[in-house]
């Protein structure tokens, strides 16, 4: 009886089977990348009246805290079959999240289109243009004086016109919060026996939504202090033009509703600049704008921490200072702030 040759190549499989095979390979590749997200360190800072620690998220592979949700969102989307090898990922970002997505999508063979605005640092923009064939930059400010709403309108347009588009939606995707619940906050819980205060910058609210829930479970009495920039509307302040990306927002992010916040501190951008310079000069930490904003909030809040014992305080350093050399660390630029 003659043998029958069976074509087992991928092209011979039905379309559904090919898509399933593609998704399975994508999940495997993302699982392998997940192993690169190692615990980030915390370091003590000599500050009077408290035991202060900074969690250094710029140690992540691509360079910021956004590495965690970027990879987690892609991994979860692949596991649910929402993305495959034919997907074009689209996202609005001021820099860090887009950079992380650019690196990870390139590593797994997906296309990515970042939507950016003029507030992005030249460092981030150069990085994105080297990794992404298409970068969309909006120029028109929205009704709050920022660019976020304009960027989101562009994302909506791209998703409607590009086949197999997938919006990671860092502003409303609960997978972003889950990344910080499972990864960032779990590392903190493993490192500290007790915590009294944790200061977390807010922009998309994914970090504070995930971290606050996990930290409240581990330390029931911990106070979570949200840190925002003046001119941001997140906590009901009047909108105005902002210049430092990575903290604050022109919208109230949906993920904020999932956060467990005890208090909020709003910092003017000039104070952010001074805090960034102080962290470098006095503590040897070369960090970005949101980190300086968080440190400024710690200093402002210090008087409210007075008690019988020195409180243990943690703040999150989201990224390194390099992308801010031509802004926050440029004395000429800083004098132009309102």
Secondary structure, DSSP 8 states (H G I E B T S, - for coil): --------SGGGS-HHHHHHHHHHHHHHHHHHHHTT-----EEEE--TTEEEEEEEGGGSSSSBTHHHHHHHHHHHHHHTTS--TT-EEEEE-SSHHHHHHHHHHHHHT-EEEEEEETTS-HHHHHHHHHH-S-EEEE----TTSSSHHHHHHHHHHHHHHSTTEEE--TTT-HHHHHHIIIIIHHHHHHH-S--SEEEEE-SSSHHHHHHHHHHHHH-TT-EEEEEEETT--TTS--------TTS--SS--GGGGG---SEEEEE-HHHHHHHHHHHHHHH---B-HHHHHHHHHHHHHGGGG-SSS-EEEEEEE-BBSGGGTTTTT-HHHHTT--
